[in-house]
Amino acid sequence: MTPPARGTRPTRSHYTAPRLYEIAFDMNRKGEVDFLVHCFSRLARRRVRDVLDIACGTGPHLVRLAERDYRMSGLDLSPRNVAFLAERLRAKGLEADLRVGDMTRFRLPRPVDAAICMQDSQGHLLTNDALLAHLRCVARALRPGGLYVFDRYMASSWTDPARSWSWSRRRGRLIVRASFSALNDVDPVSQVFREHMTLEAIENGTRRVYRQSHLSRMVFPQELRALIALSGGFEFVQWFFGFKPHQVLERSKHPLLMVVVLRRI
């Protein structure tokens, strides 16, 4: 085995480096949060004050909503992400109720007015049964008239080729170069595919590389509508292409992301 080059540290999962993950994915969040606030004010049938961020990660949406005076709760499966987010909030003088938990079987001490699940985090649920369990769990956590807003990656067909993106972000002397690819090794029956991500950090002459490969699952729009109806507890409000309140999914050309709004019955 070839030893790492001088100034290079061993490869690890990105979950061991939430700071790098937070920097790499800190993009377009203001517009996304503006969209969420728009939904809360226009589409909920109650005043939204308490919001749960499911699979909150390093908190790109949670922190910004807390800065707008929403009372935030956060749920994530990674203890490292939760600890990192707690530090971020303390540094900003903000508070949130953070907990480590599974999105298919969690309970809150009291219901909330809205829930969000961003960055296609539902894709980690690899079966319809898991997605149904998740939807029912969220419904139990919401007050009547409250909203559940989430985004899902989508493709026009399974013949779409694997997609990849690369970008870089700088914060102070730290440069983070990220690459991400989806729709690798697609199984068209289970609708499961593999995603790959690499984060390369360069800081003070030291290079670190973090790699992750995990399974994700696609759901198509009408399949999702049927699962929402089967789950009970929600009425479908609307879906959009991206975080654009004027861009309804049916009128979009070649959408890559659907943002779904549900209301608790």
C-alpha positions as CSV (number, residue, x, y, z in Angstrom):
1,M,0.0,0.0,0.0
2,T,1.4,3.4,-1.0
3,P,1.8,5.8,1.9
4,P,0.0,9.1,1.6
5,A,2.1,12.0,0.2
6,R,3.6,14.5,2.5
7,G,0.9,17.0,3.7
8,T,-1.9,14.5,2.9
9,R,-4.0,13.0,5.6
10,P,-5.9,9.7,5.2
11,T,-9.3,9.5,3.4
12,R,-12.3,9.5,5.7
13,S,-16.1,9.7,5.4
14,H,-17.4,13.3,5.2
15,Y,-19.4,12.7,8.3
16,T,-16.1,13.0,10.2
17,A,-15.7,16.5,8.8
18,P,-18.9,18.4,9.2
19,R,-17.0,21.7,9.0
20,L,-16.0,20.9,5.4
21,Y,-19.4,19.6,4.5
22,E,-21.0,22.9,5.9
23,I,-18.6,25.0,3.8
24,A,-19.0,22.9,0.6
25,F,-22.8,22.9,0.6
26,D,-23.4,26.5,1.8
27,M,-24.9,27.5,-1.5
28,N,-28.2,29.2,-2.4
29,R,-29.6,28.7,1.1
30,K,-31.0,32.2,1.4
31,G,-33.3,31.7,-1.6
32,E,-34.4,28.3,-0.3
33,V,-35.2,29.7,3.2
34,D,-37.1,32.6,1.5
35,F,-39.2,29.9,-0.2
36,L,-39.8,28.1,3.0
37,V,-40.9,31.3,4.8
38,H,-43.2,32.0,1.8
39,C,-44.8,28.6,2.2
40,F,-45.2,29.0,6.0
41,S,-47.0,32.3,5.6
42,R,-49.1,31.5,2.5
43,L,-49.9,27.8,2.6
44,A,-50.2,26.8,6.3
45,R,-53.5,27.0,8.1
46,R,-51.9,28.1,11.3
47,R,-49.3,30.5,12.4
48,V,-45.9,28.8,12.0
49,R,-43.5,29.4,14.9
50,D,-42.1,26.0,15.8
51,V,-40.2,24.2,12.9
52,L,-38.6,20.8,12.8
53,D,-35.6,20.3,10.4
54,I,-35.4,16.6,9.7
55,A,-32.0,15.2,8.6
56,C,-30.7,18.7,9.5
57,G,-27.1,17.9,8.9
58,T,-24.9,20.9,9.7
59,G,-27.9,23.2,9.8
60,P,-27.8,25.3,6.6
61,H,-31.6,25.9,6.8
62,L,-32.0,25.5,10.5
63,V,-29.6,28.3,11.4
64,R,-31.1,30.7,8.9
65,L,-34.6,30.0,10.1
66,A,-33.5,30.5,13.7
67,E,-32.0,33.8,12.7
68,R,-35.5,34.8,11.5
69,D,-36.9,34.1,14.9
70,Y,-38.4,30.6,14.3
71,R,-38.2,28.2,17.2
72,M,-36.2,25.4,15.7
73,S,-35.8,21.7,16.4
74,G,-33.3,19.5,14.6
75,L,-33.1,15.8,14.0
76,D,-30.1,14.0,12.4
77,L,-28.7,10.4,12.5
78,S,-25.1,11.7,12.9
79,P,-24.0,12.6,16.4
80,R,-21.0,14.5,14.9
81,N,-23.4,16.7,12.8
82,V,-25.6,17.4,15.8
83,A,-22.5,18.3,17.9
84,F,-21.1,20.6,15.2
85,L,-24.5,22.3,14.7
86,A,-24.8,22.9,18.4
87,E,-21.5,24.7,18.3
88,R,-22.5,26.8,15.3
89,L,-25.7,27.9,17.1
90,R,-23.8,28.7,20.3
91,A,-21.3,30.8,18.4
92,K,-24.2,32.8,16.9
93,G,-26.1,33.2,20.2
94,L,-28.9,31.0,18.9
95,E,-30.8,28.0,20.4
96,A,-32.5,24.9,19.0
97,D,-33.7,21.6,20.4
98,L,-31.3,19.2,18.7
99,R,-31.5,15.4,18.9
100,V,-29.9,12.3,17.3
101,G,-32.6,10.2,15.7
102,D,-33.9,8.1,12.8
103,M,-36.3,9.9,10.5
104,T,-38.6,6.8,10.4
105,R,-39.1,6.5,14.1
106,F,-38.8,9.6,16.2
107,R,-41.1,11.3,18.7
108,L,-41.0,14.9,19.8
109,P,-42.0,16.1,23.3
110,R,-44.5,18.4,21.7
111,P,-45.9,18.9,18.2
112,V,-44.5,21.6,15.8
113,D,-46.2,23.9,13.2
114,A,-44.0,22.9,10.3
115,A,-41.3,20.4,9.3
116,I,-38.7,20.5,6.5
117,C,-36.4,17.8,5.0
118,M,-33.9,19.3,2.6
119,Q,-31.1,18.2,0.2
120,D,-33.0,15.0,-0.9
121,S,-32.5,13.5,2.5
122,Q,-35.5,11.3,2.0
123,G,-33.5,9.5,-0.6
124,H,-31.8,7.6,2.2
125,L,-35.1,5.7,2.7
126,L,-34.6,2.8,0.3
127,T,-38.1,1.2,0.3
128,N,-41.7,2.3,0.1
129,D,-42.3,0.9,3.6
130,A,-39.5,3.2,5.0
131,L,-41.0,6.2,3.3
132,L,-44.4,5.5,4.6
133,A,-43.1,5.1,8.1
134,H,-41.4,8.4,7.7
135,L,-44.5,10.2,6.5
136,R,-46.6,8.8,9.3
137,C,-43.9,9.8,11.8
138,V,-43.8,13.4,10.5
139,A,-47.6,13.6,10.5
140,R,-47.6,12.6,14.2
141,A,-45.1,15.4,14.9
142,L,-47.2,18.2,13.3
143,R,-50.1,20.2,14.5
144,P,-53.3,20.2,12.3
145,G,-52.9,22.8,9.5
146,G,-49.1,22.7,9.7
147,L,-46.9,22.1,6.7
148,Y,-44.3,19.5,5.7
149,V,-42.0,20.8,2.9
150,F,-39.3,18.6,1.4
151,D,-37.3,18.3,-1.8
152,R,-36.6,15.3,-4.0
153,Y,-34.1,14.8,-6.8
154,M,-35.8,13.5,-9.9
155,A,-34.9,12.4,-13.4
156,S,-37.0,12.1,-16.6
157,S,-36.3,8.4,-16.9
158,W,-33.9,5.7,-15.9
159,T,-32.1,6.1,-19.2
160,D,-30.7,9.4,-18.0
161,P,-27.0,9.1,-17.6
162,A,-25.2,9.5,-14.3
163,R,-25.0,13.1,-13.4
164,S,-22.0,14.8,-11.8
165,W,-21.1,18.2,-10.4
166,S,-17.9,19.8,-9.2
167,W,-17.3,23.1,-7.4
168,S,-15.1,24.8,-4.9
169,R,-15.7,27.1,-1.9
170,R,-13.3,29.2,0.1
171,R,-13.5,30.3,3.7
172,G,-10.5,32.2,5.0
173,R,-7.4,30.2,4.2
174,L,-9.4,27.0,3.7
175,I,-10.4,25.8,0.2
176,V,-12.9,23.0,-0.1
177,R,-13.2,21.3,-3.5
178,A,-16.3,19.1,-3.8
179,S,-17.5,16.6,-6.4
180,F,-20.7,14.7,-6.4
181,S,-22.3,12.2,-8.7
182,A,-25.7,10.5,-8.8
183,L,-27.6,7.9,-10.7
184,N,-24.6,5.5,-10.7
185,D,-25.4,1.7,-10.8
186,V,-29.1,2.2,-11.1
187,D,-31.4,-0.7,-10.3
188,P,-34.6,0.1,-12.2
189,V,-36.7,-2.3,-10.2
190,S,-35.9,-1.1,-6.7
191,Q,-35.2,2.4,-8.0
192,V,-32.0,2.5,-5.9
193,F,-28.8,3.9,-7.2
194,R,-25.4,4.9,-5.8
195,E,-24.1,8.4,-5.1
196,H,-20.4,9.3,-4.7
197,M,-19.0,12.4,-3.0
198,T,-15.5,13.6,-2.5
199,L,-14.5,16.6,-0.4
200,E,-10.9,17.8,-0.8
201,A,-9.7,20.4,1.8
202,I,-6.5,22.4,1.4
203,E,-5.5,24.5,4.4
204,N,-2.0,25.8,5.4
205,G,-0.3,23.4,3.0
206,T,-2.1,20.3,4.2
207,R,-4.5,18.4,1.9
208,R,-7.2,16.2,3.3
209,V,-9.6,14.0,1.2
210,Y,-12.9,12.7,2.5
211,R,-14.9,10.3,0.4
212,Q,-18.3,8.7,0.7
213,S,-20.4,6.4,-1.3
214,H,-23.9,5.5,-0.3
215,L,-27.2,4.3,-1.8
216,S,-30.1,6.5,-2.5
217,R,-33.6,6.0,-4.0
218,M,-35.6,7.8,-6.6
219,V,-39.4,8.2,-6.4
220,F,-41.3,9.5,-9.4
221,P,-44.0,12.2,-8.9
222,Q,-47.1,10.1,-9.2
223,E,-45.7,7.3,-7.1
224,L,-45.0,9.9,-4.4
225,R,-48.6,11.2,-4.6
226,A,-49.9,7.7,-4.1
227,L,-47.6,7.1,-1.1
228,I,-48.7,10.4,0.5
229,A,-52.3,9.4,0.1
230,L,-51.6,5.9,1.5
231,S,-49.8,7.3,4.5
232,G,-52.8,9.3,5.8
233,G,-52.6,12.5,7.8
234,F,-51.6,14.8,4.9
235,E,-53.3,16.6,2.1
236,F,-51.2,17.4,-0.9
237,V,-50.9,21.2,-1.4
238,Q,-48.5,21.7,-4.4
239,W,-45.2,20.8,-5.8
240,F,-42.7,23.1,-7.5
241,F,-39.6,22.9,-9.7
242,G,-36.8,24.1,-7.3
243,F,-37.5,26.7,-4.7
244,K,-39.6,28.9,-7.0
245,P,-43.1,29.6,-5.9
246,H,-44.2,30.6,-9.4
247,Q,-42.8,27.4,-11.0
248,V,-45.3,24.6,-10.7
249,L,-43.9,21.2,-11.5
250,E,-46.3,20.3,-14.3
251,R,-45.4,23.4,-16.2
252,S,-41.6,22.9,-15.9
253,K,-39.3,21.6,-18.6
254,H,-36.8,18.9,-17.6
255,P,-37.1,19.5,-13.8
256,L,-34.2,18.1,-11.7
257,L,-35.7,18.8,-8.3
258,M,-39.2,18.7,-7.0
259,V,-40.1,20.6,-3.9
260,V,-43.3,19.2,-2.3
261,V,-45.6,21.0,0.1
262,L,-48.0,18.9,2.3
263,R,-50.5,20.1,4.9
264,R,-51.4,18.1,8.1
265,I,-55.1,17.2,8.1
